[in-house]
Amino acid sequence: MKILVCISKAPDTTSKIAFTDENSKFNETGVQFIVNPYDEWYALVRGLELKEQMGGTVTAIAVGGAENDPIIRKALAIGADDAIRIDAEALDAFAVAQEISNYASDKSYDLILCGKETISYNGAQVPGLIAEFMDIAFASQAIKLEINGTIATIECDVQGGTEVLEANLPMVLSAAKGMAEQRIPNMRGIMAARTKKLEVIQGSGATNNCEVVGYSLPAAKSGCKYVDPDNAEELINLLRNEAKAI
Amino acid sequence: MSVIVFVDNKDGAFVKSSLEAVNYAANIASAKGVDCIAVTCGKLSNEVLELTGNYGASKVVSNNTENADNSQIAMLVSNLVESNSASIVVFSHDFSGKAVAPRVAAKLNAAIVSGVVELPNFDSGFTVKKSVFSGKAFANYKVNSEKAVLSLLPNSLDVITTDNNAEVIVDSSDLGTAKMTIKEFKKKGGEGKIDLNEAELVVSAGRGLKGPENWGMVEELASVLGAATACSRPVADIGWRPHHEHVGQTGVAISPNLYIAIGISGAIQHLAGVNRSKVIVVINKDPEAPFFKAADYGIVGDAFDVVPKLVAAAKALN
């Protein structure tokens, strides 16, 4: 089983979201970057579980500059065997996916695992783009994955429920909650990660079809209107007649 | 030059979030002075297909391949884009949109902006605003390519309908072999339960309820209001409630018209999943609970005292 896990860095879930340079850049001051939780908790850990069951290798891959190396080392500490960083300035998911599929196209991976989206851009684009570039099956928003020989059985979140699907390997999958449980790296893993191979390769000059030109914050709430708990019924009246929400 | 929009269907009817996307696509089409063409895949009656006209589509292209996978639907949509020389393709940013839209973008070498919340601006080029950081901010994207795929965040824009019907066009093209086969569909929750992703009203509860045996009143309030039920992460993690009810940054992100949070303190990760709700009500006995800062209405009080009163008042209203 040859598994490729795509990882991306994302600001820690408790980060303050603010912008600089006339709201054109995310303010990274004081922000701790982590492995995007969907990539780490679900995609990477399920990849490792499958490797433990069936043998094989798990390679982590990220696209971007050297600032990604700490999160790549984290993936190695959790258990990935080796890692690739494609050194390229990717402004959109299209370019990220193109770089990854250009790299993976002649490497015969059985499975390419991604998180369902990043918690920063919430795009849910990279896995589907990779699948189409490589012309292989794509299980979107998957919560279960079992492999039997060359056949994958997947359960995916869909409108109104879940769908059980079957596909032949190789395939791309985007992982959602339920796929696996978060693993905390131990000291041995962290020590081992320092000497595992992190190969840096040059990007293939992928296309950026769009880019962020500015950020804004949602309008602040005008304040909370309090209802006396002894007169809680009044809330229903306000929701009906003032907020017109029910 | 038409604007193309993909409409998802389930059990012989269109999915609500997809119809919002039709309305959005029709608004773009009318701003550009072109047609809006809807496209769908599966067996649907003519009456249902014509309904896309209510939302602004002038034509609806229907391919009756059943159980098509995302690669086949992507082929259907991109062929239609090519044959109409369209430059904009719209999806809903729902489960089907997330599966198909990126494939279409890859086929067309198009920019893809997902989770858009406003109509694009064509004043100087092509820019469009989308939700980022799990609803904590917006980013304005500039499209640099000839074609663009946009997916609309569900429940982010008001829908305006008319009595117009769309012209039905049957597409009988062969969509090739599926890369995946559907073995089984498992319906979420029980009969009559409202799906969280589609719900306009949501009643949610957290650790303040002290135990899973106390959810009766939460379900009753939801049932009286016609709302879906949800919960906070700790409650799902300790197994009081199923995982699919967990709303928050790493669970389901929702944007209902009304979100009622009972006994949830409002950690930043929880807020990220619910802060796009139009009206937020917080019921918590701790007046310092951070959730009150994000609330429109608040009750500082004991859930076990307040919720039964709300149930009674809501019943009286019905």
Interface residues (C-beta under 8 A of the other chain):
Chain A: P11 T13 T14 I17 F19 P37 Y38 W41 D92 A93 F94 A97 K116 E117 I119 S120 Y121 N122 G123 A124 Q125 V126 P127 G128 L129 A131 E132 F133 I136 A137 F138 A139 S140 Q141 T153 I154 E155 C156 D157 V158 Q159 G160 G161 T162 E163 V164 L165 E166 A167 N168 M171 S174 K177 G178 T207 N208 N209 C210 E211 V212 V213 G214 Y215 S216 L217 P218 K221 C224 K225 Y226 V227 D228 P229 A232 E233 L235 I236 N237 L238 L239 R240 A243 A245 I246
Chain B: D8 K10 V15 D69 N70 S71 A74 H93 D94 F95 S96 K98 A99 V100 A101 P102 R103 A105 A106 K107 N109 A110 A111 I112 V113 S114 G115 T127 K129 S131 V132 F133 S134 G135 K136 A137 F138 A139 N140 Y141 K142 V143 N144 S145 A148 K179 M180 T181 I182 K183 E184 F185 K186 K187 K188 D195 N197 E198 L201 L225 H243 H244 H246 Q249 T250 G251 A253 N257 L258 I268 Q269 A272 N275 K278 V279 I280 V281 V282 F292 K293 A294 A295 D296 Y297 G298 I299 V300 G301 D302 D305 V306 K309 L310 A312 A313 A314 L317
